Amino acid sequence: MDPNKTGCLIAKLRKEMNLTQKDLADKLSVTAKAISRWETGRGYPDIEILPELSRILNISINELLNGELSPKEIDKHTEEAPILYICNNAAKKQKKSRTKIIWLSVILGLTILSFVLYIILSAASIVTSIDPNCVIAHDYSYIIYQNEKYLPIETNGFTFCDKDGLVDEATVEGTSVFDKLLFGDSICSVVGADNNSVIHLETDYDFPPSEYYAKEGELKNIEDYIEHFNEINVYTMDLPYALFSDNELVNVSNLSSIEFWESIFSLPEHTTPDTSLYADNLTIHNSISVVASNGNNLLYKAKGEIFCKNNKYYWVECKSNSFDETYNPHLQNPYLISEEFYPTIEALFLTTLPQ
C-alpha cells in the first residue's frame, strides 16, 4: 500500500468529479486538511472511512488501497469523465439560472410595488383635491356647482375667454377614485361672466356635449345672444374688435377704424387670392389672429389672420367656425391687403407682438 499512489488516485478522481477538497471533506465528515494530507501522501484515510470514500469515488476498496484502477475501471472512468464534467457544468449553470430568476423576480416585485404605491398616492392626492361642491353628471349633461345647476351651451363656433381656476378636480357621478386617475375634470371661470354665469369645463373625457356651461336660468339668454350675434353691429361698440395674441385679448379700437375692418372682411368677396402662396409659407411669427368680440369680451368668434411676407400684408379668412383642431388657416391661400392700410397694420403689430 503506497500512500503517494493512493493520494494521487484520490486527487485524480475527485477532480474528474469536479469536486473541491472541501466538497469531498463534507461528504466524508472530515476536514479539508485531511483530504489534502491524503492527496499529498502525508496521511492515509482511516479504515472505517474507506468504504464510504470508495463509494463516493466509484471504485473498489482494493483499487483505492493499491492506488490504481484496474484496466476495466480505467476505460470506465475515461468514458465517464466527460459525462461527469458536463453534468457538473449543467448543475452550475442551473444554479446560476436560479439565481438570475430570483433577482429578476425581486426587481419585478419592487417595480410592481412602486407602481402600486404610485397609484395609491395618486388616488390619495385626488381624494384630497376633489371638490364636493362640484358634481358632474355621468353623461356630462349637467354640472352642479355651488348648489347651482349648469347646462351645456350650444356655442355655434363662439369661444369664451378663461379667467381663473375654480375647481381642480370635480366629482363625476358613478365614477371611482381610480377612474379619476384616467379622466380629470376641472372648472374655470370665464371673462365677462358675472357671478360665474358661464363656466368652462376642462376634461379628459372625449365626448362632452360642450366645453362651456351656463346657469340653468341664464342659458336661453346666452344662446339667444349667440344666435342673433350681428357682426356688423359689433363695429360700433366700444371694443369693436379684439386681437387674440399670446392668449390675451387686446383692445386695439383706438388704432383701427370700421373702414379698415370692413375692407379686410370684404377681401374674400371681391379679391382673387394669391394662389402662389400658402399662409404656411409666410412669416408666421409676424401674424395676428383676429376675432370679433362682444362689448365685455364674454364671447368672441374667429375671423382670420393677418400675415407679413416680403414687406407685404395678407389676410387669411377663417373657414371654420372657430379656432379649433379643424381650423388651419396656414393651409389656405391669402388675400393681398391694400397698401393704404399698412400704417394701421404696422401699428397693430407693434401693439400686440413682443419687441
Buried (B, 14 or more C-beta within 10 A) or exposed (E): EEBEBBBBBBBBBBBBBBBEBEBBBBEBEBEBEBBBBBBEBEBBBEEEBBEEBBEBBBBBEEBBBBBBBEEEBEEBBEEBBEEBBEEBEEEEEEEEEEEEEEEEEEEEEEEEEEEEEEEEEBBEBBEEBBBEEBBBEEEBEBBBBEEBBBBBBEBEBBBBBBBEEBBBBBBBEEBEBEEBBEEBBBBBBBBBBEEBBBBBBBBEBEEBBBBBBBBEEBBEEBBEEBEEBEEEEBBEEEBBBBBBBEEEBBBBEEBBBBEBBEBBBEBBEEEEBBEEBBBEEBEEEEBBBBBBBBEEBBBBBBBBBBBBBEEBBBBBBBBEBBBEEEBBBBEBBBBBBEEEBEEBBEBBBEBBBEE
